Amino acid sequence: MGVINQPFVSQDLNTLRWKGQCYWGLSYMGTNIYSHQPPISKRNGSEPRSQLTEDASSEAESSHHFSAVISTSEKETIKAALSRVCGDRIFRAAGAGYKSLCVVQGLVDIYIFSEDTTFKWDSCAAHAILRAMGGGMVDFKECLDRNPETGLDLPQLVYHVENKGTSGVDRWANKGGLIAYRSSKQLETFLSLLIQNLAPADTCP
């Protein structure tokens, strides 16, 4: 079970007081319930799409079907590959919790971070909510090493096992980076495209 509080959502212009909003989700033993209702695609009611996707007037003609939020410190190689997968639908933001919430809210399809500087407490609440919604959070590096043809499950982040050979807070770091998503089918397609674009470019004429 996870709960996220977003304290500053809207401000009353008369009193100048802020109003917040809580998001929660529970995924346990086949039970999946959550507070937030993601936007439903007009083209296919069974597959939620991001608000940014819905608002794009040229979506039908565009070859870029994904939107992603990334850290301002993301590696150049990842940003270059993402630009080929997402086009100009890449958004930069600070805060792992905020970027995860962007996926929960349906503002973007994917939150991706290749570094090991987030921790279990940064990802656990959003992970629970996303699991309840049919999505999740996976280890980025394990996804790159995974062979989809083996049929193995996606490498979800875990919270009860510390990182071996580490000490202090590093025991609970997300050492392989992470990807947050709302749809496993969408994630599989995204990973396939990302891996293709991370491969060395063919320099032959």
Residue frames as a rotation matrix with the C-alpha (Angstrom) as fourth column:
MET 1
0.579 0.815 0.000 0.00
0.815 -0.579 0.000 0.00
0.000 0.000 -1.000 0.00
GLY 2
-0.594 -0.803 0.048 1.25
0.804 -0.594 0.016 3.46
0.015 0.049 0.999 -0.83
VAL 3
0.639 0.734 -0.230 0.11
0.738 -0.669 -0.084 7.01
-0.216 -0.117 -0.969 -0.11
ILE 4
-0.564 -0.754 0.335 1.47
0.809 -0.587 0.042 10.20
0.165 0.295 0.941 -1.67
ASN 5
0.444 0.651 -0.615 0.48
0.706 -0.677 -0.207 13.66
-0.552 -0.342 -0.760 -0.49
GLN 6
-0.366 -0.456 0.811 0.85
0.823 -0.565 0.054 16.55
0.433 0.688 0.582 -2.93
PRO 7
-0.284 0.280 -0.917 0.53
0.834 -0.400 -0.380 19.57
-0.473 -0.873 -0.120 -0.61
PHE 8
-0.370 0.081 -0.926 0.45
-0.169 -0.985 -0.018 22.45
-0.914 0.150 0.378 -3.09
VAL 9
-0.453 0.312 0.835 -2.09
0.817 0.521 0.248 21.71
-0.358 0.794 -0.491 -5.83
SER 10
-0.028 0.501 0.865 -4.24
0.649 -0.649 0.397 24.84
0.760 0.573 -0.307 -5.95
GLN 11
-0.836 -0.325 -0.442 -4.32
0.546 -0.568 -0.616 28.15
-0.050 -0.756 0.652 -4.14
ASP 12
0.339 0.936 -0.094 -7.36
0.939 -0.342 -0.022 30.12
-0.053 -0.081 -0.995 -2.98
LEU 13
-0.330 -0.530 0.781 -6.71
0.657 -0.723 -0.214 33.63
0.678 0.443 0.587 -4.31
ASN 14
0.481 0.571 0.665 -8.82
-0.119 -0.709 0.695 35.20
0.869 -0.413 -0.273 -1.55
THR 15
0.978 -0.073 0.196 -7.27
-0.187 0.120 0.975 33.49
-0.094 -0.990 0.103 1.48
LEU 16
0.262 -0.912 -0.316 -3.96
-0.877 -0.089 -0.471 32.59
0.402 0.401 -0.824 -0.21
ARG 17
0.061 -0.189 0.980 -4.25
-0.669 0.721 0.180 29.17
-0.741 -0.667 -0.082 1.40
TRP 18
-0.559 -0.347 -0.753 -3.08
-0.798 0.471 0.375 26.12
0.224 0.811 -0.540 -0.51
LYS 19
0.525 0.712 0.466 -5.09
-0.738 0.654 -0.168 22.99
-0.424 -0.255 0.869 -1.03
GLY 20
-0.585 -0.810 -0.036 -3.44
-0.755 0.528 0.390 19.63
-0.297 0.255 -0.920 -1.48
GLN 21
0.535 0.718 -0.445 -4.42
-0.813 0.580 -0.043 16.18
0.228 0.385 0.894 -2.70
CYS 22
-0.212 -0.550 0.808 -3.65
-0.676 0.679 0.285 12.63
-0.706 -0.486 -0.516 -1.60
TYR 23
0.240 0.204 -0.949 -3.17
-0.838 0.538 -0.097 9.66
0.491 0.818 0.300 -3.90
TRP 24
-0.203 -0.300 0.932 -3.27
-0.781 0.623 0.030 6.09
-0.590 -0.722 -0.361 -2.63
GLY 25
0.221 0.264 -0.939 -3.19
-0.797 0.603 -0.018 2.56
0.562 0.752 0.344 -3.96
LEU 26
0.015 -0.152 0.988 -3.38
-0.751 0.651 0.112 -0.99
-0.660 -0.744 -0.105 -2.61
SER 27
0.274 -0.007 -0.962 -2.14
-0.767 0.601 -0.223 -4.07
0.580 0.799 0.159 -4.46
TYR 28
-0.566 -0.420 0.710 -2.38
-0.797 0.498 -0.340 -7.27
-0.210 -0.758 -0.617 -2.41
MET 29
-0.738 0.210 0.641 -3.29
0.055 0.966 -0.254 -10.90
-0.672 -0.152 -0.725 -3.15
GLY 30
-0.644 0.458 0.613 -5.15
0.759 0.283 0.586 -10.07
0.095 0.842 -0.530 -6.36
THR 31
0.511 0.785 -0.350 -6.89
0.814 -0.573 -0.096 -7.01
-0.276 -0.236 -0.932 -4.90
ASN 32
-0.664 -0.700 0.264 -6.05
0.748 -0.624 0.227 -3.76
0.006 0.348 0.937 -6.69
ILE 33
0.568 0.822 0.038 -7.75
0.818 -0.569 0.089 -0.51
0.095 -0.020 -0.995 -5.69
TYR 34
-0.613 -0.784 -0.102 -6.59
0.787 -0.617 0.013 3.07
-0.073 -0.073 0.995 -6.02
SER 35
-0.064 0.590 -0.805 -7.84
0.500 -0.679 -0.537 6.63
-0.864 -0.437 -0.251 -5.66
HIS 36
-0.340 -0.181 -0.923 -6.80
-0.478 -0.812 0.335 8.22
-0.810 0.556 0.189 -8.93
GLN 37
0.505 0.531 0.680 -8.66
0.415 0.542 -0.731 7.60
-0.757 0.652 0.053 -12.18
PRO 38
-0.592 -0.796 -0.127 -6.27
0.234 -0.321 0.918 8.01
-0.771 0.514 0.377 -15.13
PRO 39
-0.086 0.557 -0.826 -7.55
-0.785 -0.548 -0.288 9.64
-0.613 0.624 0.485 -18.31
ILE 40
0.093 0.224 0.970 -9.11
0.305 0.921 -0.242 7.18
-0.948 0.318 0.018 -20.76
SER 41
-0.876 -0.470 -0.112 -8.07
0.004 -0.238 0.971 7.19
-0.483 0.850 0.210 -24.40
LYS 42
0.015 0.889 -0.458 -10.79
-0.712 -0.312 -0.629 8.20
-0.702 0.336 0.628 -26.83
ARG 43
-0.127 -0.138 -0.982 -9.42
-0.927 0.368 0.068 5.65
0.352 0.920 -0.175 -29.29
ASN 44
-0.131 0.006 -0.991 -9.29
0.069 0.998 -0.003 2.68
0.989 -0.069 -0.131 -26.93
GLY 45
0.483 0.467 0.741 -11.03
-0.616 -0.420 0.666 2.76
0.622 -0.778 0.085 -23.60
SER 46
0.955 -0.094 -0.281 -9.04
0.237 0.812 0.533 -0.21
0.178 -0.576 0.798 -22.29
GLU 47
0.099 -0.994 -0.055 -5.63
0.970 0.108 -0.218 1.45
0.222 -0.032 0.974 -22.56
PRO 48
0.746 0.164 -0.645 -5.02
0.423 -0.866 0.268 4.67
-0.514 -0.473 -0.715 -20.57
ARG 49
0.171 -0.703 0.691 -3.03
0.837 -0.266 -0.478 7.30
0.519 0.660 0.543 -22.42
SER 50
-0.527 -0.442 -0.726 -1.27
0.784 -0.583 -0.214 10.33
-0.329 -0.682 0.653 -21.05
GLN 51
0.519 0.694 -0.499 -2.97
0.472 -0.720 -0.509 13.73
-0.713 0.028 -0.701 -21.03
LEU 52
-0.132 -0.643 -0.754 -0.05
-0.439 -0.644 0.626 15.04
-0.889 0.414 -0.198 -23.04
THR 53
-0.888 -0.135 0.439 -0.67
0.271 0.617 0.739 12.34
-0.371 0.775 -0.512 -25.64
GLU 54
-0.024 0.977 0.213 -4.36
0.929 0.101 -0.357 13.18
-0.370 0.190 -0.909 -25.79
ASP 55
0.525 0.256 -0.811 -3.63
0.179 -0.965 -0.189 16.88
-0.832 -0.046 -0.553 -26.17
ALA 56
-0.566 -0.803 -0.189 -1.21
-0.057 -0.190 0.980 16.44
-0.822 0.565 0.061 -29.05
SER 57
0.321 0.796 -0.513 -3.06
-0.579 -0.264 -0.772 17.50
-0.750 0.545 0.376 -32.17
SER 58
0.215 -0.313 -0.925 -0.72
-0.941 0.189 -0.282 15.62
0.263 0.931 -0.254 -34.50
GLU 59
-0.130 -0.319 0.939 -0.65
-0.717 0.685 0.133 12.38
-0.685 -0.655 -0.318 -32.51
ALA 60
0.726 0.506 0.466 -2.21
-0.085 0.739 -0.668 10.33
-0.683 0.445 0.579 -35.29
GLU 61
0.911 -0.397 -0.114 0.54
-0.137 -0.031 -0.990 11.30
0.390 0.917 -0.083 -37.70
SER 62
0.316 -0.846 0.429 3.39
-0.942 -0.336 0.031 11.21
0.118 -0.414 -0.903 -35.17
SER 63
0.275 -0.320 -0.907 5.76
-0.099 0.929 -0.357 8.26
0.956 0.188 0.224 -34.94
HIS 64
-0.819 -0.565 0.104 6.50
-0.115 -0.015 -0.993 9.16
0.563 -0.825 -0.053 -31.30
HIS 65
0.134 0.959 -0.249 3.89
0.035 0.247 0.968 7.47
0.990 -0.138 0.000 -29.15
PHE 66
0.255 -0.111 -0.961 5.56
0.915 0.350 0.202 7.92
0.314 -0.930 0.191 -25.76
SER 67
0.475 -0.204 0.856 6.11
-0.298 -0.953 -0.062 10.77
0.828 -0.226 -0.513 -23.36
ALA 68
0.290 -0.489 -0.823 8.71
0.791 0.606 -0.082 10.62
0.538 -0.627 0.563 -20.60
VAL 69
0.875 -0.146 0.461 9.89
-0.358 -0.837 0.414 12.62
0.326 -0.528 -0.784 -17.61
ILE 70
0.391 -0.838 -0.381 13.57
0.662 0.543 -0.516 12.54
0.640 -0.050 0.767 -16.70
SER 71
0.528 -0.352 -0.773 16.00
0.653 -0.413 0.635 14.02
-0.542 -0.840 0.012 -14.22
THR 72
0.946 -0.250 -0.209 17.90
-0.317 -0.850 -0.420 17.16
-0.073 0.463 -0.883 -15.13
SER 73
0.079 -0.981 0.175 21.07
-0.860 0.022 0.510 15.12
-0.504 -0.191 -0.842 -14.48
GLU 74
0.763 0.259 0.592 20.22
-0.011 0.921 -0.389 12.20
-0.646 0.290 0.706 -16.78
LYS 75
-0.240 -0.927 0.288 23.05
0.268 0.222 0.938 10.81
-0.933 0.302 0.195 -18.93
GLU 76
-0.254 0.058 -0.966 23.47
-0.755 -0.636 0.160 12.20
-0.605 0.770 0.205 -22.43
THR 77
-0.961 -0.134 -0.240 23.33
-0.259 0.735 0.627 8.72
0.093 0.665 -0.741 -23.99
ILE 78
-0.583 0.812 -0.024 19.94
0.701 0.488 -0.520 8.07
-0.410 -0.320 -0.854 -22.39
LYS 79
-0.019 0.578 -0.816 18.62
-0.052 -0.815 -0.576 11.49
-0.998 0.032 0.046 -23.42
ALA 80
-0.595 -0.258 -0.761 19.77
-0.740 -0.196 0.644 10.94
-0.315 0.946 -0.075 -27.01
ALA 81
-0.963 0.267 -0.042 18.04
0.235 0.904 0.356 7.54
0.133 0.333 -0.934 -27.18
LEU 82
-0.345 0.878 -0.331 14.89
0.643 -0.036 -0.765 8.97
-0.684 -0.477 -0.552 -25.60
SER 83
-0.281 0.217 -0.935 14.79
-0.455 -0.888 -0.069 11.80
-0.845 0.406 0.349 -28.12
ARG 84
-0.842 -0.056 -0.537 14.59
-0.521 0.341 0.782 9.22
0.139 0.938 -0.316 -30.88
VAL 85
-0.776 0.586 -0.233 11.81
0.608 0.794 -0.028 7.33
0.169 -0.164 -0.972 -29.10
CYS 86
-0.047 0.787 -0.615 9.80
0.865 -0.276 -0.420 10.26
-0.500 -0.552 -0.667 -27.71
GLY 87
0.112 0.044 0.993 10.70
0.745 -0.665 -0.055 13.16
0.658 0.745 -0.107 -29.98
ASP 88
-0.584 -0.301 0.754 10.09
-0.122 -0.886 -0.448 16.43
0.803 -0.353 0.481 -28.17
ARG 89
0.506 0.852 0.136 7.81
-0.347 0.057 0.936 14.78
0.790 -0.521 0.325 -25.61
ILE 90
-0.021 -0.600 -0.800 10.55
0.800 0.470 -0.373 14.59
0.599 -0.648 0.470 -22.97
PHE 91
0.652 0.331 0.682 10.10
-0.130 -0.837 0.531 16.67
0.747 -0.435 -0.503 -19.82
ARG 92
-0.389 -0.860 -0.330 12.72
0.379 0.177 -0.908 17.48
0.839 -0.479 0.257 -17.21
ALA 93
0.593 0.604 0.533 11.85
-0.313 -0.437 0.843 17.83
0.742 -0.667 -0.070 -13.54
ALA 94
-0.586 -0.752 0.303 13.40
-0.545 0.088 -0.834 17.62
0.600 -0.654 -0.461 -10.08
GLY 95
-0.353 0.394 0.848 12.40
-0.871 0.194 -0.452 15.19
-0.343 -0.898 0.275 -7.36
ALA 96
-0.971 -0.049 -0.236 11.93
-0.138 0.916 0.376 11.43
0.198 0.397 -0.896 -7.76
GLY 97
-0.605 0.794 -0.057 8.59
0.483 0.309 -0.819 11.55
-0.633 -0.524 -0.570 -5.94
TYR 98
-0.045 0.587 -0.809 7.25
-0.440 -0.738 -0.511 14.27
-0.897 0.333 0.291 -8.21
LYS 99
-0.540 -0.217 -0.813 8.34
-0.841 0.147 0.520 12.48
0.006 0.965 -0.262 -11.38
SER 100
-0.970 0.241 -0.016 6.74
0.241 0.966 -0.088 9.24
-0.006 -0.089 -0.996 -10.15
LEU 101
-0.325 0.895 -0.304 3.54
0.283 -0.215 -0.935 11.14
-0.902 -0.390 -0.184 -9.43
CYS 102
-0.332 0.151 -0.931 3.55
-0.799 -0.570 0.192 12.46
-0.502 0.808 0.310 -13.00
VAL 103
-0.875 0.013 -0.484 3.19
-0.287 0.790 0.542 8.84
0.389 0.613 -0.687 -14.16
VAL 104
-0.751 0.635 -0.179 0.48
0.557 0.465 -0.688 8.11
-0.354 -0.616 -0.704 -11.58
GLN 105
-0.190 0.691 -0.698 -1.47
-0.082 -0.719 -0.690 11.17
-0.978 -0.074 0.194 -12.74
GLY 106
0.341 0.299 0.891 -1.12
0.780 0.439 -0.446 10.22
-0.525 0.847 -0.084 -16.40
LEU 107
0.690 -0.147 -0.708 0.81
-0.300 -0.949 -0.095 13.36
-0.659 0.278 -0.699 -17.31
VAL 108
-0.121 -0.733 -0.670 3.50
-0.992 0.112 0.057 11.18
0.034 0.671 -0.740 -18.92
ASP 109
0.705 0.351 -0.616 3.78
-0.438 0.899 0.012 7.53
0.558 0.261 0.788 -19.90
ILE 110
0.526 -0.661 -0.535 7.23
0.651 0.718 -0.246 6.82
0.547 -0.219 0.808 -18.43
TYR 111
0.798 -0.520 0.305 9.59
-0.603 -0.677 0.423 8.05
-0.014 -0.521 -0.853 -15.73
ILE 112
0.780 -0.591 -0.203 13.10
0.471 0.770 -0.430 6.79
0.411 0.240 0.880 -16.41
PHE 113
0.698 -0.632 0.336 16.29
-0.716 -0.630 0.302 7.30
0.021 -0.452 -0.892 -14.39
SER 114
0.665 -0.477 -0.575 19.50
-0.012 0.762 -0.647 5.43
0.747 0.437 0.501 -15.15
GLU 115
-0.293 -0.840 0.457 21.49
-0.510 -0.267 -0.817 6.50
0.809 -0.473 -0.350 -12.08
ASP 116
-0.134 0.164 -0.977 21.66
0.598 0.800 0.052 4.86
0.790 -0.577 -0.205 -8.63
THR 117
-0.928 -0.340 0.151 20.88
0.131 -0.678 -0.723 7.97
0.348 -0.652 0.674 -6.59
THR 118
0.009 0.924 0.382 17.26
-0.776 -0.234 0.585 7.24
0.630 -0.302 0.715 -5.68
PHE 119
-0.913 -0.322 0.249 16.36
-0.400 0.596 -0.696 5.10
0.076 -0.736 -0.673 -2.69
LYS 120
-0.738 0.634 -0.230 13.63
0.588 0.772 0.241 2.67
0.331 0.043 -0.943 -1.68
TRP 121
-0.295 0.644 -0.706 11.78
0.677 -0.380 -0.630 5.39
-0.674 -0.664 -0.323 0.23
ASP 122
-0.679 0.033 -0.734 11.70
-0.428 -0.829 0.359 7.53
-0.597 0.558 0.577 -2.94
SER 123
-0.749 0.250 -0.614 9.94
-0.560 0.256 0.788 4.86
0.354 0.934 -0.051 -4.99
CYS 124
-0.963 0.262 -0.057 7.90
0.264 0.890 -0.371 2.59
-0.046 -0.373 -0.927 -2.69
ALA 125
-0.372 0.889 -0.267 4.67
0.034 -0.275 -0.961 4.61
-0.927 -0.367 0.072 -2.36
ALA 126
-0.038 0.322 -0.946 4.37
-0.907 -0.408 -0.102 5.39
-0.419 0.854 0.308 -6.07
HIS 127
-0.840 -0.325 -0.434 5.27
-0.484 0.811 0.330 1.78
0.245 0.487 -0.838 -6.88
ALA 128
-0.797 0.589 0.135 2.34
0.340 0.622 -0.705 0.50
-0.500 -0.516 -0.696 -4.81
ILE 129
-0.002 0.821 -0.571 -0.08
-0.315 -0.542 -0.779 2.91
-0.949 0.178 0.260 -6.49
LEU 130
-0.214 -0.152 -0.965 1.18
-0.972 -0.068 0.226 2.03
-0.100 0.986 -0.133 -9.96
ARG 131
-0.992 -0.115 -0.046 0.93
-0.118 0.992 0.049 -1.71
0.040 0.054 -0.998 -9.20
ALA 132
-0.441 0.897 0.026 -2.70
0.271 0.161 -0.949 -1.18
-0.855 -0.412 -0.314 -8.19
MET 133
0.223 0.503 -0.835 -3.27
-0.594 -0.610 -0.525 0.60
-0.773 0.613 0.163 -11.52
GLY 134
0.917 0.106 0.385 -1.72
0.184 0.744 -0.642 -2.22
-0.355 0.659 0.663 -13.55
GLY 135
0.675 -0.735 0.065 1.74
-0.317 -0.369 -0.874 -0.69
0.666 0.569 -0.482 -13.88
GLY 136
0.839 -0.405 -0.364 4.81
0.537 0.502 0.679 -0.76
-0.092 -0.764 0.638 -11.70
MET 137
0.672 -0.736 -0.080 8.45
-0.735 -0.676 0.045 0.17
-0.087 0.029 -0.996 -11.25
VAL 138
0.934 -0.355 0.037 11.26
0.354 0.908 -0.224 -1.91
0.046 0.222 0.974 -12.67
ASP 139
0.300 -0.928 -0.220 15.04
0.174 -0.174 0.969 -1.98
-0.938 -0.329 0.109 -12.41
PHE 140
0.711 0.017 -0.703 16.37
-0.583 -0.544 -0.603 -0.11
-0.392 0.839 -0.377 -15.45
LYS 141
-0.255 -0.919 -0.300 19.67
-0.957 0.194 0.216 -2.00
-0.141 0.342 -0.929 -15.86
GLU 142
-0.581 0.106 0.807 18.02
-0.079 0.979 -0.186 -5.41
-0.810 -0.172 -0.561 -15.37
CYS 143
0.568 0.823 -0.018 15.54
-0.024 -0.005 -1.000 -4.49
-0.823 0.568 0.017 -18.09
LEU 144
0.431 -0.485 -0.761 18.41
-0.891 -0.362 -0.273 -3.77
-0.143 0.796 -0.588 -20.49
ASP 145
-0.644 -0.760 0.090 19.99
-0.750 0.650 0.120 -7.16
-0.149 0.010 -0.989 -19.70
ARG 146
-0.168 0.676 0.718 16.71
-0.265 0.671 -0.693 -9.09
-0.950 -0.306 0.066 -19.88
ASN 147
-0.989 -0.058 -0.133 15.87
-0.144 0.321 0.936 -11.29
-0.011 0.945 -0.326 -22.86
PRO 148
-0.322 0.946 0.031 12.15
-0.890 -0.292 -0.351 -10.80
-0.323 -0.140 0.936 -23.60
GLU 149
-0.025 0.297 -0.954 12.06
-0.735 0.642 0.220 -14.09
0.678 0.707 0.202 -25.49
THR 150
-0.869 -0.343 -0.357 12.65
-0.023 0.749 -0.663 -16.03
0.494 -0.568 -0.658 -22.26
GLY 151
0.066 0.995 -0.075 9.26
0.229 0.059 0.972 -14.94
0.971 -0.081 -0.224 -20.99
LEU 152
-0.515 -0.313 -0.798 10.70
0.830 0.054 -0.556 -13.81
0.217 -0.948 0.232 -17.66
ASP 153
0.604 0.761 -0.237 8.69
0.797 -0.570 0.201 -11.31
0.018 -0.310 -0.951 -15.68
LEU 154
0.388 -0.421 0.820 9.76
0.073 -0.873 -0.482 -7.69
0.919 0.247 -0.308 -15.66
PRO 155
-0.326 -0.649 -0.687 12.30
0.740 0.278 -0.613 -7.04
0.589 -0.708 0.390 -12.84
GLN 156
0.645 0.655 0.393 10.13
0.225 -0.655 0.721 -5.14
0.730 -0.377 -0.570 -10.35
LEU 157
-0.333 -0.693 0.640 11.91
-0.496 -0.448 -0.744 -3.16
0.802 -0.565 -0.195 -7.63
VAL 158
0.315 0.377 -0.871 11.94
0.550 0.675 0.491 -4.96
0.773 -0.634 0.006 -4.28
TYR 159
0.293 -0.053 0.955 12.04
-0.479 -0.872 0.099 -3.45
0.827 -0.486 -0.281 -0.81
HIS 160
0.920 0.126 0.371 12.92
-0.390 0.404 0.828 -6.25
-0.045 -0.906 0.420 1.61
VAL 161
0.634 -0.760 0.141 16.42
0.762 0.646 0.054 -7.09
-0.132 0.073 0.989 0.32
GLU 162
0.698 -0.446 -0.561 19.36
-0.240 -0.883 0.404 -4.76
-0.675 -0.147 -0.723 0.84
ASN 163
0.811 -0.467 -0.353 22.15
-0.393 0.013 -0.920 -4.32
0.434 0.884 -0.173 -1.70
LYS 164
0.831 -0.536 -0.146 25.04
0.533 0.695 0.482 -6.68
-0.157 -0.479 0.864 -1.02
GLY 165
-0.031 -0.987 0.159 28.51
0.993 -0.048 -0.104 -5.28
0.110 0.155 0.982 -0.45
THR 166
-0.145 0.048 0.988 27.27
0.189 -0.979 0.075 -1.83
0.971 0.197 0.133 0.51
SER 167
-0.509 -0.016 -0.861 26.92
0.860 0.019 -0.509 0.11
0.024 -1.000 0.004 3.74
GLY 168
-0.819 0.224 -0.528 24.90
0.020 -0.909 -0.416 3.00
-0.573 -0.351 0.740 5.12
VAL 169
0.062 0.931 -0.360 22.07
-0.459 -0.294 -0.838 4.34
-0.886 0.218 0.409 2.97
ASP 170
-0.386 -0.276 -0.880 23.57
-0.922 0.127 0.365 2.70
0.011 0.953 -0.304 -0.12
ARG 171
-0.922 0.104 0.373 22.13
0.016 0.973 -0.232 -0.57
-0.386 -0.208 -0.899 1.16
TRP 172
-0.103 0.988 0.117 18.71
0.581 0.155 -0.799 0.74
-0.807 -0.014 -0.590 0.13
ALA 173
-0.388 -0.093 -0.917 19.58
-0.564 -0.763 0.316 2.54
-0.729 0.640 0.244 -3.10
ASN 174
0.786 0.555 0.271 17.88
-0.035 0.479 -0.877 1.63
-0.617 0.680 0.396 -6.38
LYS 175
-0.044 -0.999 0.005 21.27
-0.056 0.008 0.998 0.54
-0.997 0.044 -0.056 -7.73
GLY 176
-0.522 -0.171 0.835 20.06
0.720 0.436 0.540 -0.29
-0.457 0.883 -0.104 -11.22
GLY 177
-0.942 0.304 -0.140 18.10
-0.335 -0.855 0.396 2.90
0.000 0.420 0.907 -11.78
LEU 178
-0.502 0.830 0.243 14.36
0.335 0.445 -0.831 2.67
-0.798 -0.336 -0.501 -12.41
ILE 179
-0.900 0.433 0.055 11.51
-0.117 -0.362 0.925 2.96
0.421 0.826 0.376 -14.88
ALA 180
-0.614 0.789 0.022 7.99
0.029 0.051 -0.998 3.80
-0.789 -0.612 -0.055 -13.66
TYR 181
-0.922 0.318 -0.221 5.09
-0.235 -0.004 0.972 2.92
0.309 0.948 0.078 -15.97
ARG 182
-0.352 0.885 0.305 1.30
-0.809 -0.124 -0.575 2.48
-0.471 -0.449 0.759 -16.04
SER 183
0.770 0.622 -0.142 0.96
-0.590 0.608 -0.532 -0.35
-0.244 0.493 0.835 -18.57
SER 184
0.110 -0.767 0.632 3.17
-0.118 0.622 0.774 -3.45
-0.987 -0.160 -0.022 -18.90
LYS 185
0.468 0.111 0.876 2.32
0.796 0.378 -0.473 -3.76
-0.384 0.919 0.089 -22.59
GLN 186
0.975 -0.097 0.201 3.32
-0.002 -0.904 -0.428 -0.15
0.223 0.417 -0.881 -23.13
LEU 187
0.531 -0.822 0.205 6.54
-0.599 -0.193 0.777 -0.71
-0.599 -0.536 -0.595 -21.18
GLU 188
0.214 -0.438 0.873 7.52
0.438 0.842 0.315 -3.70
-0.873 0.315 0.372 -23.32
THR 189
0.686 0.091 0.722 7.10
0.719 -0.236 -0.654 -1.62
0.111 0.968 -0.227 -26.49
PHE 190
0.930 -0.341 0.140 8.98
-0.358 -0.925 0.128 1.31
0.086 -0.169 -0.982 -24.96
LEU 191
0.396 -0.817 0.419 11.88
-0.317 0.306 0.898 -0.92
-0.862 -0.488 -0.138 -23.86
SER 192
0.368 -0.212 0.905 12.14
0.752 0.640 -0.156 -2.49
-0.546 0.739 0.396 -27.29
LEU 193
0.809 -0.011 0.588 12.42
0.419 -0.692 -0.588 0.93
0.414 0.722 -0.555 -28.92
LEU 194
0.838 -0.509 0.197 14.80
-0.525 -0.656 0.542 2.30
-0.147 -0.558 -0.817 -26.28
ILE 195
0.347 -0.733 0.584 17.17
0.063 0.640 0.766 -0.67
-0.936 -0.229 0.269 -26.54
GLN 196
0.513 -0.119 0.850 17.24
0.851 0.204 -0.484 -0.35
-0.116 0.972 0.206 -30.33
ASN 197
0.789 -0.125 0.602 18.19
0.147 -0.912 -0.383 3.30
0.597 0.390 -0.701 -30.01
LEU 198
0.761 -0.587 0.276 20.79
-0.486 -0.234 0.842 2.69
-0.430 -0.775 -0.464 -27.30
ALA 199
0.572 -0.549 0.610 22.66
0.614 0.779 0.125 0.33
-0.544 0.303 0.783 -29.61
PRO 200
-0.400 -0.788 -0.469 25.68
0.158 -0.563 0.811 1.76
-0.903 0.250 0.350 -31.47
ALA 201
0.507 0.609 -0.610 24.55
-0.441 -0.424 -0.791 3.58
-0.740 0.670 0.053 -34.60
ASP 202
0.400 -0.305 0.865 25.18
0.724 0.683 -0.094 1.88
-0.562 0.664 0.494 -37.90
THR 203
0.128 -0.451 -0.883 27.78
-0.216 -0.882 0.419 4.02
-0.968 0.137 -0.210 -39.63
CYS 204
-0.601 -0.336 0.726 27.67
0.563 0.467 0.682 2.16
-0.568 0.818 -0.092 -42.94
PRO 205
-0.775 0.319 -0.545 26.35
-0.529 -0.799 0.285 4.23
-0.345 0.509 0.788 -45.90
